[in-house]
Every structure is written in structure tokens, then in C-alpha cells.
Amino acid sequence: MKIIFATNNQHKVNEVRTALPENFDIITLKEAGINIDIPEPHDTLQDNAMEKARTIHRLTKTNCFSEDTGLEVYSLNNEPGVHSARYAGEEKSFDRNIDKLLSKLKNSTDRKARFRTVICLILNDKEYFFEGICEGEIINERKGNQGFGYDPIFIPIGSSKTFAEMSIREKNQFSHRKKATDKLVAFLNNLNK
């Protein structure tokens, strides 16, 4: 099955590709010849995922999916949440986002957090949603150089490593994105039965 993944983030493409069975052929926006930065103007992950999927579906009339992911820190009223990519400003600096988050948590003993991913699939002009959650905690300093975003400061429950200290395959044992992708794959597989 060929399906467009409505993202320009190659890290996300790599993670999803490793999570999918071989019978799924993910087409990136670049591979589909689409060079746009899709806005994320909404207050929820679900609405942003839907916005991206609808934009690409309008342009291509092709089955597609998109996702939006946020890091939600409980003691900060679920910040950065839907603003995770632009937490420290519009230019999307991972380092500045981490610096801002660590600064806000400087005196906090409650460092519990979760990553949450919402996927919006548009298949045969119908919309479907799938969610994946990974619980964990924020550590005091960066560890590791794999992954992207907040991975260097997030340790999932059940591990002693940050996401940035893991290979993609290791990360997929815990990953919010993998959990949402698994639900997407199960749904698509059931359609073919």
C-alpha cells in the first residue's frame, strides 16, 4: 500500500518507516514533489494533525496521513504540548526549546512527563485518528546524541536511557509514535481482511 506521510521531518519519516511492515510504502512530501511548510495553528494535537492531512489530501487527492506530537510536562500544565516544536520561538530550535524547558523545571521536583502523538489518516475521503502515549520523566541535563527534539532529556518509564541514547529500534520499544503507528497499521491491515 502506498500512502503519503504529510511531514517534512526526516527523523519522523525514519521512525515511522522502521515501525511499518514492508508491505507499506511511505511517500514523503519531498518524494511526492510537494515543497510546503504546513501551518500548525490549532490548540490540539488532533486538530494540527488533521490540518496537515487535509492540506495534503486537498493537493494530491491521495490517501495520506499526518501526525502531531507534543511533550507534556505535568508540573507545567502540560507545556510545551502543542507548541513543542516552537516552544522557544518560531525558528524551531531544538537546543533553545530544551534550554527553556530545563530552565522552567529548574526548581521542580515533579519532572513527570509524557510524549503524545496523534495520527490523522485520510483514507478514501474518510478521517481516522490514532493516539500513542509514552510516559516518562525529564532529566536535568542532556544525554545522548541520537534522535531529535527533546529526546536528550526524556527517559521513558522502564528504561535508564534517554531516547537520545537509544537506536531507533530501541526507542520503538517505548515510543509514542510507534504506538500510534501500530494502531494505524492494525487498522489498515484489518481493512484488507
N, CA, C and O of each residue as an XYZ file, in Angstrom:
772
protein
N       0.839     -1.182      0.000
C       0.000      0.000      0.000
C       0.885      1.246      0.000
O       1.791      1.371      0.824
N       0.616      2.168     -0.930
C       1.335      3.443     -0.980
C       0.504      4.503     -0.277
O      -0.706      4.607     -0.475
N       1.183      5.281      0.547
C       0.470      6.310      1.290
C       1.436      7.466      1.564
O       2.603      7.246      1.884
N       0.940      8.694      1.436
C       1.787      9.864      1.670
C       1.812     10.176      3.164
O       0.770     10.222      3.818
N       3.010     10.387      3.689
C       3.185     10.841      5.067
C       3.424     12.346      4.999
O       4.463     12.801      4.520
N       2.450     13.108      5.484
C       2.465     14.568      5.341
C       3.384     15.211      6.379
O       2.925     15.807      7.354
N       4.693     15.078      6.148
C       5.668     15.720      7.020
C       6.915     16.075      6.228
O       7.236     15.443      5.221
N       7.615     17.106      6.707
C       8.933     17.443      6.166
C      10.038     17.008      7.118
O      11.213     17.274      6.865
N       9.673     16.340      8.216
C      10.636     15.954      9.240
C      11.184     14.558      8.945
O      10.496     13.558      9.148
N      12.424     14.502      8.466
C      13.022     13.225      8.072
C      13.198     12.288      9.266
O      13.140     11.070      9.100
N      13.414     12.833     10.471
C      13.523     11.991     11.670
C      12.224     11.212     11.892
O      12.248     10.022     12.205
N      11.092     11.902     11.725
C       9.796     11.233     11.905
C       9.582     10.176     10.822
O       9.076      9.088     11.097
N       9.970     10.503      9.594
C       9.843      9.534      8.488
C      10.645      8.275      8.806
O      10.146      7.162      8.637
N      11.882      8.446      9.265
C      12.730      7.296      9.583
C      12.105      6.435     10.676
O      12.101      5.208     10.576
N      11.576      7.078     11.723
C      10.955      6.326     12.815
C       9.740      5.543     12.327
O       9.574      4.370     12.659
N       8.894      6.201     11.536
C       7.677      5.531     11.066
C       8.022      4.407     10.094
O       7.414      3.338     10.135
N       8.988      4.647      9.229
C       9.374      3.590      8.280
C       9.878      2.339      9.002
O       9.581      1.222      8.577
N      10.630      2.511     10.081
C      11.118      1.331     10.808
C      10.001      0.636     11.576
O      10.127     -0.536     11.933
N       8.904      1.355     11.833
C       7.786      0.780     12.583
C       6.775      0.066     11.682
O       5.938     -0.696     12.166
N       6.853      0.315     10.371
C       5.858     -0.240      9.450
C       6.332     -1.552      8.828
O       7.527     -1.732      8.593
N       5.403     -2.464      8.562
C       5.750     -3.674      7.819
C       6.172     -3.333      6.385
O       5.892     -2.240      5.891
N       6.838     -4.266      5.734
C       7.401     -3.996      4.403
C       6.345     -3.754      3.333
O       6.643     -3.153      2.301
N       5.107     -4.214      3.564
C       4.085     -4.039      2.522
C       3.509     -2.623      2.483
O       2.612     -2.339      1.689
N       4.030     -1.719      3.351
C       3.612     -0.318      3.318
C       4.725      0.521      2.709
O       5.880      0.446      3.127
N       4.361      1.314      1.725
C       5.320      2.177      1.046
C       4.991      3.623      1.388
O       4.023      4.193      0.884
N       5.812      4.205      2.253
C       5.593      5.583      2.696
C       6.220      6.533      1.677
O       7.399      6.414      1.346
N       5.429      7.462      1.194
C       5.903      8.509      0.290
C       6.020      9.799      1.100
O       5.042     10.241      1.703
N       7.191     10.396      1.120
C       7.358     11.658      1.833
C       6.831     12.803      0.964
O       6.606     12.636     -0.235
N       6.641     13.958      1.584
C       6.226     15.131      0.815
C       7.238     15.444     -0.278
O       6.869     15.757     -1.410
N       8.516     15.355      0.073
C       9.572     15.627     -0.904
C       9.477     14.662     -2.084
O       9.566     15.069     -3.243
N       9.293     13.373     -1.772
C       9.175     12.356     -2.834
C       7.916     12.557     -3.671
O       7.869     12.167     -4.838
N       6.897     13.165     -3.071
C       5.650     13.437     -3.801
C       5.728     14.760     -4.568
O       4.771     15.164     -5.229
N       6.882     15.426     -4.468
C       7.063     16.694     -5.187
C       6.358     17.866     -4.542
O       6.046     18.853     -5.209
N       6.104     17.764     -3.235
C       5.404     18.831     -2.522
C       6.398     19.546     -1.606
O       7.017     18.924     -0.743
N       6.542     20.844     -1.802
C       7.500     21.602     -1.015
C       6.794     22.761     -0.321
O       6.923     23.921     -0.712
N       6.036     22.404      0.731
C       5.359     23.444      1.504
C       5.563     23.158      2.991
O       5.761     22.015      3.401
N       5.509     24.207      3.771
C       5.533     24.071      5.218
C       4.092     24.267      5.687
O       3.552     25.371      5.616
N       3.486     23.203      6.157
C       2.065     23.258      6.510
C       1.911     23.887      7.896
O       2.567     23.451      8.842
N       1.054     24.906      8.030
C       0.879     25.551      9.336
C       0.282     24.605     10.372
O      -0.426     23.655     10.039
N       0.587     24.889     11.634
C       0.014     24.145     12.760
C      -0.628     25.171     13.702
O      -0.095     25.451     14.775
N      -1.772     25.727     13.294
C      -2.332     26.874     14.024
C      -3.236     26.507     15.203
O      -3.726     27.396     15.899
N      -3.460     25.229     15.436
C      -4.524     24.833     16.369
C      -4.014     24.594     17.790
O      -2.809     24.549     18.036
N      -4.960     24.443     18.715
C      -4.644     24.269     20.134
C      -4.579     22.810     20.564
O      -4.292     22.523     21.726
N      -4.842     21.880     19.643
C      -4.763     20.460     19.999
C      -3.926     19.720     18.969
O      -3.846     20.114     17.805
N      -3.308     18.644     19.423
C      -2.523     17.791     18.519
C      -3.419     17.216     17.431
O      -3.023     17.140     16.267
N      -4.625     16.812     17.812
C      -5.549     16.220     16.846
C      -5.883     17.194     15.719
O      -5.875     16.818     14.547
N      -6.176     18.439     16.072
C      -6.537     19.421     15.051
C      -5.351     19.757     14.140
O      -5.530     19.956     12.939
N      -4.143     19.821     14.707
C      -2.969     20.083     13.870
C      -2.686     18.918     12.929
O      -2.362     19.128     11.760
N      -2.806     17.694     13.431
C      -2.610     16.525     12.570
C      -3.635     16.529     11.438
O      -3.306     16.231     10.289
N      -4.879     16.869     11.775
C      -5.950     16.916     10.779
C      -5.679     18.005      9.737
O      -5.888     17.791      8.543
N      -5.216     19.164     10.188
C      -4.900     20.272      9.281
C      -3.867     19.837      8.234
O      -4.027     20.100      7.042
N      -2.809     19.169      8.699
C      -1.737     18.741      7.789
C      -2.243     17.689      6.807
O      -1.960     17.760      5.611
N      -2.993     16.712      7.318
C      -3.508     15.662      6.439
C      -4.492     16.231      5.411
O      -4.436     15.880      4.233
N      -5.384     17.105      5.860
C      -6.366     17.696      4.937
C      -5.679     18.540      3.858
O      -6.089     18.518      2.698
N      -4.641     19.278      4.238
C      -3.913     20.106      3.270
C      -3.319     19.235      2.165
O      -3.457     19.549      0.983
N      -2.663     18.151      2.545
C      -2.023     17.274      1.552
C      -3.079     16.520      0.738
O      -2.910     16.302     -0.461
N      -4.150     16.130      1.392
C      -5.218     15.436      0.666
C      -5.851     16.356     -0.382
O      -6.156     15.920     -1.492
N      -6.047     17.630     -0.026
C      -6.591     18.590     -0.995
C      -5.666     18.738     -2.201
O      -6.124     18.819     -3.340
N      -4.364     18.771     -1.937
C      -3.387     18.958     -3.017
C      -3.231     17.729     -3.907
O      -3.023     17.858     -5.113
N      -3.330     16.536     -3.318
C      -2.962     15.310     -4.049
C      -4.137     14.398     -4.373
O      -4.045     13.566     -5.276
N      -5.245     14.548     -3.643
C      -6.389     13.625     -3.781
C      -5.946     12.177     -3.554
O      -6.519     11.244     -4.118
N      -4.913     12.006     -2.716
C      -4.322     10.694     -2.451
C      -4.481     10.359     -0.979
O      -4.496     11.249     -0.129
N      -4.600      9.061     -0.677
C      -4.618      8.635      0.721
C      -3.350      9.135      1.402
O      -2.258      9.050      0.839
N      -3.502      9.659      2.622
C      -2.340     10.212      3.316
C      -2.579     10.180      4.817
O      -3.697      9.967      5.288
N      -1.507     10.395      5.547
C      -1.641     10.565      6.985
C      -0.632     11.596      7.461
O       0.376     11.870      6.810
N      -0.941     12.152      8.612
C      -0.059     13.118      9.243
C      -0.080     12.854     10.728
O      -0.934     12.128     11.237
N       0.873     13.456     11.417
C       0.857     13.319     12.866
C       1.292     14.623     13.498
O       1.979     15.441     12.885
N       0.877     14.795     14.734
C       1.413     15.883     15.529
C       1.769     15.286     16.872
O       1.039     14.454     17.411
N       2.900     15.719     17.408
C       3.420     15.166     18.649
C       3.744     16.303     19.597
O       4.246     17.351     19.190
N       3.451     16.080     20.862
C       3.806     17.063     21.871
C       4.393     16.407     23.095
O       4.035     15.283     23.447
N       5.299     17.118     23.743
C       5.807     16.719     25.051
C       4.976     17.461     26.088
O       4.875     18.688     26.056
N       4.385     16.711     27.001
C       3.513     17.307     28.016
C       4.119     17.079     29.397
O       4.206     15.947     29.873
N       4.533     18.170     30.027
C       5.139     18.110     31.360
C       4.067     18.475     32.373
O       3.534     19.584     32.353
N       3.751     17.531     33.263
C       2.593     17.687     34.134
C       2.701     18.905     35.042
O       1.716     19.621     35.219
N       3.873     19.158     35.622
C       4.005     20.280     36.564
C       3.957     21.637     35.870
O       3.850     22.670     36.531
N       4.035     21.640     34.539
C       3.948     22.888     33.767
C       2.611     23.000     33.029
O       2.526     23.625     31.971
N       1.572     22.389     33.599
C       0.239     22.409     32.962
C       0.299     21.885     31.529
O      -0.338     22.425     30.624
N       1.076     20.823     31.347
C       1.227     20.134     30.050
C       1.963     20.942     28.991
O       1.838     20.651     27.801
N       2.735     21.960     29.405
C       3.653     22.609     28.456
C       4.783     21.628     28.141
O       5.066     20.739     28.944
N       5.424     21.776     26.999
C       5.114     22.687     25.896
C       3.945     22.215     25.037
O       3.379     23.005     24.281
N       3.575     20.930     25.143
C       2.382     20.431     24.467
C       2.358     20.694     22.983
O       3.299     20.362     22.262
N       1.266     21.298     22.529
C       1.066     21.537     21.098
C       2.112     22.508     20.530
O       2.293     22.595     19.315
N       2.792     23.231     21.416
C       3.819     24.186     20.980
C       5.234     23.614     21.076
O       6.202     24.373     21.049
N       5.370     22.305     21.187
C       6.675     21.678     21.438
C       7.748     22.094     20.443
O       8.868     22.403     20.850
N       7.442     22.109     19.165
C       8.458     22.421     18.141
C       8.883     23.881     18.180
O      10.016     24.211     17.829
N       7.976     24.757     18.607
C       8.262     26.199     18.585
C       8.235     26.791     20.001
O       7.901     27.962     20.181
N       8.582     25.993     20.980
C       8.478     26.407     22.386
C       9.292     27.663     22.673
O       8.840     28.544     23.405
N      10.486     27.749     22.101
C      11.355     28.901     22.367
C      11.343     29.920     21.227
O      12.139     30.859     21.223
N      10.440     29.733     20.258
C      10.372     30.685     19.152
C      10.030     30.007     17.837
O      10.097     28.784     17.715
N       9.667     30.812     16.863
C       9.184     30.310     15.575
C      10.236     29.560     14.760
O       9.886     28.815     13.844
N      11.519     29.742     15.078
C      12.557     29.140     14.219
C      12.800     27.657     14.504
O      13.648     27.043     13.857
N      12.073     27.070     15.461
C      12.157     25.632     15.748
C      13.573     25.183     16.127
O      14.144     24.323     15.456
N      14.128     25.740     17.166
C      15.458     25.343     17.639
C      15.331     24.310     18.753
O      14.846     24.621     19.840
N      15.769     23.075     18.480
C      15.705     22.017     19.499
C      16.474     22.431     20.750
O      15.994     22.248     21.869
N      17.669     22.992     20.557
C      18.507     23.360     21.706
C      17.852     24.437     22.568
O      17.845     24.338     23.795
N      17.312     25.448     21.932
C      16.667     26.528     22.694
C      15.390     26.034     23.385
O      15.073     26.464     24.495
N      14.661     25.128     22.720
C      13.475     24.537     23.348
C      13.857     23.786     24.624
O      13.204     23.927     25.658
N      14.929     22.983     24.539
C      15.382     22.223     25.712
C      15.843     23.177     26.811
O      15.505     22.990     27.980
N      16.616     24.201     26.437
C      17.093     25.168     27.429
C      15.923     25.827     28.168
O      15.960     25.984     29.388
N      14.897     26.206     27.423
C      13.734     26.848     28.036
C      13.030     25.897     29.003
O      12.654     26.284     30.109
N      12.857     24.640     28.568
C      12.165     23.665     29.412
C      12.967     23.387     30.684
O      12.401     23.366     31.777
N      14.272     23.174     30.551
C      15.104     22.898     31.726
C      15.105     24.092     32.678
O      15.116     23.915     33.896
N      15.094     25.289     32.133
C      15.048     26.490     32.962
C      13.738     26.550     33.755
O      13.742     26.878     34.942
N      12.634     26.237     33.105
C      11.328     26.271     33.783
C      11.215     25.193     34.866
O      10.486     25.358     35.845
N      11.950     24.081     34.675
C      11.887     22.968     35.632
C      12.992     23.033     36.681
O      13.128     22.124     37.499
N      13.774     24.098     36.657
C      14.983     24.198     37.482
C      14.722     23.858     38.952
O      15.505     23.128     39.561
N      13.660     24.364     39.517
C      13.380     24.155     40.946
C      12.258     23.143     41.190
O      11.707     23.072     42.288
N      11.925     22.367     40.164
C      10.797     21.439     40.289
C      11.273     20.035     40.649
O      12.227     19.520     40.066
N      10.596     19.427     41.616
C      10.895     18.028     41.949
C       9.992     17.083     41.158
O      10.305     15.902     41.011
N       8.883     17.598     40.655
C       7.981     16.784     39.831
C       8.377     16.958     38.369
O       8.085     17.984     37.755
N       9.040     15.955     37.824
C       9.535     16.042     36.447
C       8.849     15.014     35.544
O       9.343     14.676     34.468
N       7.699     14.529     36.011
C       6.955     13.551     35.202
C       6.437     14.220     33.930
O       6.008     15.373     33.942
N       6.489     13.462     32.833
C       6.075     14.000     31.537
C       5.643     12.847     30.646
O       5.861     11.676     30.956
N       5.037     13.208     29.555
C       4.710     12.185     28.555
C       4.832     12.787     27.170
O       4.603     13.979     26.961
N       5.198     11.934     26.234
C       5.095     12.279     24.823
C       3.763     11.734     24.334
O       3.371     10.619     24.680
N       3.070     12.532     23.525
C       1.788     12.092     22.961
C       1.774     12.388     21.481
O       2.061     13.509     21.060
N       1.438     11.378     20.686
C       1.334     11.507     19.236
C      -0.104     11.230     18.808
O      -0.727     10.274     19.269
N      -0.615     12.071     17.931
C      -1.916     11.814     17.303
C      -1.703     11.754     15.792
O      -1.164     12.681     15.186
N      -2.136     10.644     15.200
C      -2.073     10.471     13.747
C      -3.474     10.687     13.174
O      -4.466     10.193     13.709
N      -3.528     11.438     12.072
C      -4.769     11.572     11.307
C      -4.560     10.907      9.959
O      -3.678     11.297      9.194
N      -5.368      9.911      9.675
C      -5.344      9.206      8.398
C      -6.541      9.649      7.576
O      -7.668      9.675      8.071
N      -6.294      9.999      6.312
C      -7.401     10.211      5.377
C      -7.320      9.109      4.341
O      -6.388      9.049      3.538
N      -8.312      8.243      4.378
C      -8.354      7.065      3.515
C      -9.707      7.029      2.820
O     -10.750      6.987      3.473
N      -9.681      7.046      1.503
C     -10.931      7.051      0.733
C     -11.879      8.155      1.226
O     -13.079      7.940      1.396
N     -11.301      9.338      1.449
C     -12.032     10.545      1.847
C     -12.646     10.501      3.249
O     -13.470     11.351      3.585
N     -12.253      9.518      4.070
C     -12.715      9.475      5.463
C     -11.530      9.699      6.389
O     -10.400      9.322      6.076
N     -11.803     10.323      7.545
C     -10.739     10.625      8.512
C     -10.795      9.672      9.704
O     -11.865      9.340     10.212
N      -9.602      9.243     10.134
C      -9.462      8.345     11.280
C      -8.311      8.865     12.149
O      -7.356      9.451     11.639
N      -8.411      8.644     13.468
C      -7.384      9.135     14.385
C      -6.833      7.997     15.238
O      -7.557      7.079     15.624
N      -5.531      8.079     15.524
C      -4.847      7.072     16.333
C      -3.898      7.796     17.278
O      -3.187      8.713     16.866
N      -3.884      7.384     18.556
C      -3.058      8.072     19.547
C      -2.066      7.108     20.181
O      -2.376      5.941     20.419
N      -0.874      7.616     20.449
C       0.143      6.859     21.175
C       0.734      7.723     22.269
O       0.987      8.910     22.065
N       0.958      7.122     23.446
C       1.482      7.857     24.599
C       2.668      7.108     25.186
O       2.650      5.881     25.288
N       3.691      7.847     25.568
C       4.837      7.292     26.285
C       5.075      8.128     27.535
O       5.392      9.315     27.450
N       4.918      7.498     28.696
C       5.144      8.179     29.973
C       6.623      8.130     30.335
O       7.327      7.185     29.977
N       7.089      9.153     31.045
C       8.479      9.166     31.466
C       8.771     10.359     32.340
O       7.888     10.876     33.025
N      10.039     10.802     32.313
C      10.419     11.964     33.108
C      11.513     12.758     32.406
O      12.235     12.252     31.546
N      11.605     14.019     32.806
C      12.613     14.931     32.267
C      13.816     14.938     33.210
O      13.665     15.146     34.414
N      15.012     14.710     32.656
C      16.222     14.750     33.486
C      16.824     16.157     33.451
O      16.366     17.025     32.707
N      17.865     16.363     34.276
C      18.423     17.707     34.472
C      19.338     18.191     33.359
O      19.507     19.397     33.181
N      19.938     17.257     32.599
C      20.894     17.652     31.557
C      20.815     16.689     30.386
O      20.344     15.561     30.526
N      21.276     17.141     29.241
C      21.221     16.339     28.023
C      22.106     15.093     28.134
O      23.205     15.136     28.686
N      21.590     13.978     27.589
C      22.380     12.749     27.484
C      22.080     12.099     26.143
O      20.918     11.883     25.798
N      23.133     11.786     25.385
C      22.971     11.092     24.115
C      22.898     12.034     22.935
O      22.628     13.224     23.091
N      23.142     11.491     21.747
C      23.127     12.324     20.535
C      22.329     11.693     19.397
O      22.481     12.084     18.240
N      21.480     10.718     19.723
C      20.570     10.146     18.721
C      19.252     10.924     18.766
O      19.050     11.785     19.623
N      18.370     10.604     17.834
C      17.027     11.171     17.882
C      17.003     12.658     17.586
O      17.880     13.185     16.902
N      15.983     13.329     18.113
C      15.776     14.750     17.826
C      14.850     15.336     18.874
O      14.334     14.619     19.731
N      14.645     16.633     18.803
C      13.713     17.282     19.719
C      14.163     17.167     21.170
O      15.307     17.471     21.506
N      13.250     16.725     22.016
C      13.509     16.640     23.455
C      14.117     15.293     23.860
O      14.262     15.020     25.051
N      14.470     14.459     22.896
C      14.989     13.118     23.186
C      16.155     13.100     24.181
O      16.226     12.174     24.989
N      17.083     14.088     24.165
C      18.214     14.028     25.091
C      17.855     14.226     26.573
O      18.682     13.951     27.442
N      16.638     14.698     26.872
C      16.287     14.938     28.274
C      15.084     14.108     28.729
O      14.569     14.331     29.825
N      14.626     13.155     27.907
C      13.442     12.361     28.253
C      13.827     10.895     28.437
O      14.380     10.266     27.535
N      13.526     10.364     29.622
C      13.729      8.935     29.896
C      12.353      8.282     30.035
O      11.578      8.661     30.914
N      12.041      7.308     29.180
C      10.736      6.642     29.303
C      10.715      5.701     30.509
O      11.749      5.160     30.902
N       9.543      5.514     31.084
C       9.386      4.549     32.178
C       9.814      3.171     31.664
O       9.432      2.750     30.572
N      10.613      2.486     32.475
C      11.090      1.157     32.092
C      12.481      1.158     31.494
O      13.010      0.107     31.133
N      13.084      2.350     31.386
C      14.435      2.454     30.831
C      15.292      3.337     31.729
O      14.778      4.153     32.495
N      16.607      3.162     31.624
C      17.531      4.061     32.313
C      18.217      4.985     31.318
O      19.066      5.793     31.692
N      17.842      4.859     30.046
C      18.439      5.675     28.986
C      17.457      6.735     28.501
O      16.242      6.542     28.540
N      18.010      7.866     28.041
C      17.169      8.831     27.338
C      16.888      8.290     25.935
O      17.576      7.388     25.458
N      15.875      8.848     25.288
C      15.615      8.489     23.890
C      16.845      8.764     23.022
O      17.095      8.042     22.057
N      17.614      9.805     23.363
C      18.781     10.179     22.558
C      19.957      9.224     22.747
O      20.936      9.292     22.003
N      19.867      8.339     23.733
C      20.902      7.319     23.930
C      20.514      5.994     23.277
O      21.254      5.015     23.372
N      19.364      5.960     22.617
C      18.847      4.717     22.032
C      18.941      4.745     20.513
O      18.902      5.810     19.897
N      19.064      3.568     19.919
C      18.875      3.438     18.475
C      17.382      3.586     18.188
O      16.566      3.548     19.108
N      17.027      3.753     16.921
C      15.598      3.851     16.577
C      14.865      2.588     17.028
O      13.748      2.665     17.540
N      15.492      1.432     16.838
C      14.823      0.170     17.226
C      14.594      0.101     18.733
O      13.544     -0.357     19.183
N      15.572      0.556     19.509
C      15.392      0.595     20.969
C      14.280      1.582     21.338
O      13.413      1.277     22.156
N      14.320      2.754     20.729
C      13.315      3.776     21.024
C      11.920      3.257     20.708
O      10.969      3.551     21.431
N      11.792      2.484     19.626
C      10.483      1.977     19.213
C       9.876      0.996     20.217
O       8.687      0.690     20.130
N      10.671      0.500     21.165
C      10.098     -0.355     22.220
C       9.234      0.469     23.178
O       8.380     -0.080     23.875
N       9.454      1.777     23.211
C       8.737      2.665     24.136
C       7.898      3.725     23.416
O       6.934      4.247     23.977
N       8.264      4.032     22.193
C       7.865      5.259     21.509
C       6.359      5.460     21.351
O       5.623      4.560     20.947
N       5.935      6.674     21.686
C       4.592      7.187     21.443
C       4.244      7.114     19.956
O       3.137      6.720     19.590
N       5.198      7.497     19.103
C       4.954      7.495     17.658
C       4.769      6.058     17.158
O       3.919      5.798     16.306
N       5.566      5.133     17.691
C       5.436      3.715     17.308
C       4.080      3.170     17.742
O       3.442      2.426     16.998
N       3.637      3.539     18.948
C       2.336      3.051     19.438
C       1.196      3.551     18.548
O       0.288      2.790     18.215
N       1.242      4.818     18.166
C       0.211      5.357     17.278
C       0.298      4.707     15.898
O      -0.724      4.400     15.284
N       1.536      4.499     15.413
C       1.731      3.869     14.106
C       1.228      2.429     14.114
O       0.636      1.973     13.135
N       1.459      1.709     15.215
C       0.957      0.333     15.328
C      -0.567      0.285     15.202
O      -1.122     -0.612     14.567
N      -1.234      1.267     15.817
C      -2.707      1.318     15.710
C      -3.127      1.604     14.272
O      -4.091      1.021     13.775
N      -2.406      2.498     13.608
C      -2.668      2.802     12.195
C      -2.510      1.544     11.338
O      -3.365      1.240     10.506
N      -1.409      0.817     11.547
C      -1.133     -0.397     10.761
C      -2.193     -1.464     11.020
O      -2.669     -2.109     10.085
N      -2.563     -1.650     12.289
C      -3.596     -2.642     12.618
C      -4.906     -2.311     11.912
O      -5.586     -3.196     11.394
N      -5.248     -1.030     11.899
C      -6.470     -0.577     11.229
C      -6.403     -0.871      9.730
O      -7.354     -1.405      9.158
N      -5.282     -0.524      9.092
C      -5.127     -0.750      7.652
C      -5.113     -2.235      7.321
O      -5.680     -2.653      6.311
N      -4.471     -3.032      8.163
C      -4.434     -4.477      7.930
C      -5.829     -5.087      8.025
O      -6.169     -5.994      7.265
N      -6.629     -4.589      8.955
C      -7.992     -5.109      9.116
C      -8.860     -4.805      7.905
O      -9.783     -5.556      7.591
N      -8.560     -3.698      7.221
C      -9.320     -3.357      6.022
C      -9.085     -4.352      4.908
O      -9.952     -4.579      4.064
N      -7.895     -4.946      4.913
C      -7.523     -5.868      3.826
C      -7.964     -7.292      4.066
O      -7.741     -8.160      3.223
N      -8.598     -7.553      5.224
C      -9.020     -8.928      5.529
C     -10.340     -9.253      4.876
O     -10.846    -10.366      5.026
